[in-house]
């Protein structure tokens, strides 16, 4: 079961839902985030593709990403399917940024905080290159090697946790300084 929880941590960003039904101006948020993260946006770097999905569709997306990386019959699922693992998780998955596709999926009605958090991950990946140590997880053999060695698991988890902690801090800071940000339209 410990390995199942480690697998979930590899693939899922957990963000609490603070509000629903807000409209978002992605460009305004992205420019403000870039400024806060000391990044200059570059038109040569593609913006993430974005898709709004239902909760059921989000669970399926995350399960498919897990299966693509680990294989549908991975021993690390311990007899469960990836979808069963995702659906039985105690946390609700509201969004997911995929570093390979440069795509963000959002659950319909998710909070503005969730949107900001995933855009932080986009900047961390595409501008700050903080996901490079995790990029190797796209290789099935590398994943199996890592999951077979507790020390390697700890190293990967430390990188993922540092990236996630930074994203949470930036998201909190964003709303401390931009509390009156008027969010207009969610262009997805």
Secondary structure, 3 states (H helix, E strand, C coil): CHHHHHHHHHHCCCCCCCCCCCCCCHHHHHHHHHHHCCCCCCCCCCCCEEEEECHHHHHHHHHHHHHHHHCCCCHHHCCCCHHHHHHCCCCCCCEEEECCCCEEEEECCCCHHHHHHHHHHHHHHHCCCCCHHHHHHHCHHHHHHHHCCHHHHHHHHHHHHHHHHHHHHHHHHHHHHCCCCCCCCCCC
